[in-house]
Amino acid sequence: MYIFIIIILLILIYIIVQYNIFVSLKKKLERSKSGIDIYLSQRFDLIPNLVECVKQYSSYEQSTLDSITRNRTKYMETKNLKDASILNSQCNSILLQGENYPDLKADEQFLYLEKTLSKMENQLQAAKRIYNIDVTKYNTYIYSFPSSIIANLFHFEEAELFEAEEDSKENPSIS
């Protein structure tokens, strides 16, 4: 009888410990995703300045600039990383306009924005790498035996890796 109670207690303790590990990994994953969001928000806060700067020097299509403004607003409302990836690509294409307009490339504000956006892009890439490392660790734990039993029992689902828009149209989600 005592052996049976001890076995039940050990199983219960194991389930509790495994559940707490899953919760910890999931929270770490959410924190990593939040880091991406912070860098994206900082980068996208500079977009109105960049658009105004480019408008002064180039005949860049108004529809493209309007699209960038709409996508920025959409991202700020939804915080959807797929929208962010599209906006990030558009932002990078505006920066390339400096190559076509020597006056724009010489503008101090444009140079400052270009430098700041480039720095933020590097930080964003680092945040994406951290997120993908955390996703891989979380997913590995979900599929490892015997923790997979606990994952199925409590409905912990696989998270998707963050992939650049050029590589995939997928958006990372946290279940």
N, C-alpha and C positions, 0 to 999 in steps of 0.2 A: 504494500500500500504506500509506504513512504517513498519507495523508488518511483512509483507511478507519479506521485505528487512532485517529486524532484524533477522528473523528466518534463512534466507539464510546465513547471516553473522555468526550467532552462529554455524550453521552446518559446515561452512567452517573453522571456528576457531577450532571446535572440531576435524575435519579431520586433520588439520595441527598439532595440539597437539598430537593426537594419532600417526600420522606418525612419529613425532619426538621421541616419546617414543619408538616406534619400532626400529628406527635407533639407538637410544642410547642402547637399550638392545642387538641389534645385534653386535654393536661395542664392548660392554662389553664381549660378547660371543667370539668374535674374539681375544680379548686381553687375555682371559682365555686360549684359545687354544694356543696362542702364548707362554704363560707361560709354558705349557706342552712341547712345542717344545724346549724352552730354556733349560729346565732341561734334556730333552732327548739328545739334542746336547752335553751338558756338559758331560753327562754320557757316551755317545758314543765316545766322544773324547778320553776317557781313554781306549777304547777297544784295540787299537794297543799295548799299554803297557801291558795290561792284557794278550793278546794273546802271546806276546813274553815271558812274565814271565812264563806262563803255559807251553809253548814249552820247556823251559829249564828243567823242572822237570818231565814232564809227557809224556806218550806215547799217549796223547789225539789225536784222529783221525785228521789227516791233513785235511780231507774233511770237518769236522765240523768247524775247524778254518778258512778254506777258505770260507765256507758258511757265517760265522760271518762277515768276511771282506767284502764279496760281499753285504750282507744285510746292513752293515753300509754304504757302498758307495751308495747303492740304496736309503736308507733313506735320506742321506745328499742331494741327488739330488731331490727327490720327496717330502720330508717332509710329507709323508703319515703316519698317525698314526697307520694304520694296520701293515705296515712294521716295525714300531717302536716297536709295541707290540711283534712281532716275535723276533726281535733282542734283546729286553729286556729279553725275556725268555731264549734265547741262552746265553746271558751274565750271567744270574743267574745260568745257568747250569755249566758254567765254574767256577764260584765261588765255587760251590759245590765240584769241583775237589780237593780243598784244604783238604777236609775230607779224601780223598783217598791217598794223598801224604803228609806225615808228613814233608818232607823237604820243600815242597812248602808252607805248612801252616806256617813254621817257617821263610820263606823268608821275609825280611823287606819290600821289594817293593810290594810283594803280599799282605802283611798285610795292607800296606798303601792303595793300590788299593781297597782291600776288604772293608776297613773302609770308604773310599771316595765314592765308589759305593753304599754302604749301606746308607750313608747319603743322597746321591742324590736320591736314591729310595724313601726315606721318603719324601723328598721335592717334588718329582714327584707325589707321592700319594696325597699329600696335593693339588697340582695343579690340579689333576684330580677331586678331590672332589669339588674344587671351580668351575671348568668347568661344572661339572654336576649340581651344584646348579644354575649356570647361565643359563644352558640349560633348566632346569625345570622352572625357572622364565619366560624365553622367551616363551617356549611352552605353559605355562599356560596363558600367556597374549594373545597368538595367538588364543587359544580356548575359552577365556572368552568373553561373550557378554557384550557390543557391540563392543569391540575392534576386535573381529573376523571378523566383516564386513570390517574394515579397512585392516586387514591382508589379506583377500581375494582380496580386491580391488587392493592392491599394491603387491600382490604375495609374501608375507612373508611366507616362508615355515618352517615346523617343523624341528628342529635340533635333531640329535641323541645323546643320552647319550654316554659317553665314558665307554666302558665295557672292562674289562681285557680279554686278549686272551683266557684264560681258560674258561671264562663264555660265550664268544661269539666271532665269527669271524668278527663281524661288525666293521666298522670304523666310528668314528664320523665325520660328515660333517657339514659344515656351508653353508646354501643355500645363 
